[in-house]
Amino acid sequence: MALPCRARRATRNPLVPGKGAVYYNSYEGAGLRPRGDAVMSRRFVLDPFGDKYAHRTSSMLSSEIRDLLAVTARRDIISLAGGLPYTQAMDPGVILGLVEEVLREDHAAALQYGPTDGYAPLKRSLVEVMREEGIPCLPEDIIITNGAQQGLEIISKIFINPGDDIVTEAPSYVGALNSFLSYQPRIHAVPIDGEGMLLDSLEKTLRSLSARGQQVKFIYTVPNFHNPAGVTMSTERRYGLLQLAETYDCLVVEDNPYGLLRFEGEPCPALRSLDENRVIYLGTLSKIFSAGMRIGWVAAPHPILEKLLLAKQSADLCTSSFTQRVAHLYFSRHDWRGQIGQLVEIYRERRNVMLEAMEEYLSGIASWTRPQGGLFLWVTLPEFIRTSDMLASAIDAKVAYVPGRGFFPYEGGENSMRLNFSYPEPELVWEGIKRLSKVIKREVALAKSLGLGPRANGHPGTEE
Ligand code: PMP
């Protein structure tokens, strides 16, 4: 049963910046002050700069993932939170060799600024990566960014005026929501099921906005192995979504970090491969090579690329010349397909362990998705459980997850959570679910004793 609200997000319901605004820091309030090196801000902070901030800061969400990662850095906690790729699988000798070669080849260029749109040879490698998923693209259709996250940020910057309408999935990637919200749009969050965005609901939204003379600027989707829901948009829905985008003349932002991490089933065509004039495509090397190199890219129609380039230039001048060169050598010399194959094996095993453990410990109490790839499982608990409130007990039991509500722009997801299976070793995945199940069962037992029935609330995105 949800205990009194102990864990609350600092900026979820922000006091609009004003002199003397008091901010409540979530995790210390939850009794989650980390031991060791992690640094947390004080519980109540009287912000003397409250009247100085831009209005847009009032709609910025604090990232629950980031806050959580700080807490779950404790070694004794099994973290099923976060979304970390298993970089331990990478051979450091390979990277060391590439770094040496980069410096030997042209150290001056590697240590220098580079073109804003990216290092041309790497663009050619990225075209190869896209081809692996059947997406035709030319190097000149790409700009390289500091991770896909920067792509999201500059897309927001060039398209969103305050009050503009955009569409996301519900739930949606929290980093995208954060970028969008800081430009103050109205977000229309369309529910998903096991096959992705519900097109009826999308159409209804687009129709009613259009009837009021409003036009959606773009529809944002993570079609493959969705973060956080783990589901994949069916081919039929992909065609349907593009049809609606055409009818209502909106752009589509296709965010595809996980497409190559497929454990089973047949790939569906990328939206970009079906309509390259309407789709802005985001790719990243974070999940197939290194998140630390911070390399992503945007493929888009050229007029949009021009604007994105201006936005990127004012943000950072260029992406690191050094890491782009390392990445280029990696993708031109190394067996990157084989490396992805290894990651897929590792993640498939961990997903299987997580699914088995869920079956063993939470069958009949929770429902969950069965991802065909990627890093995440989405779990839905009985309605009366508030996963944000339950987090303190989970941390107490030495297991962490991400509460669901951070993945919704305004409300929703209160009784759900995202679980990551890519990072912890299989034994820890099993043990983590075991610990989590005890916490959940305690909540359920408490609710029962108060006369509330333990009723698993089927989330549309679940396919147990
Ligand atoms: N989009 C989605 C859906 C993601 O899950 C992530 C990272 N977790 C990103 C974008 C950002 O990735 P990058 O590391 O390339 O910035």
Residues whose N, C-alpha, C, O or C-beta is under 5 A from the ligand:
A	BS01	PMP	G83 N146 G147 A148 Q149 Q150 Y173 V222 N227 D255 P257 T284 S286 I295 G296
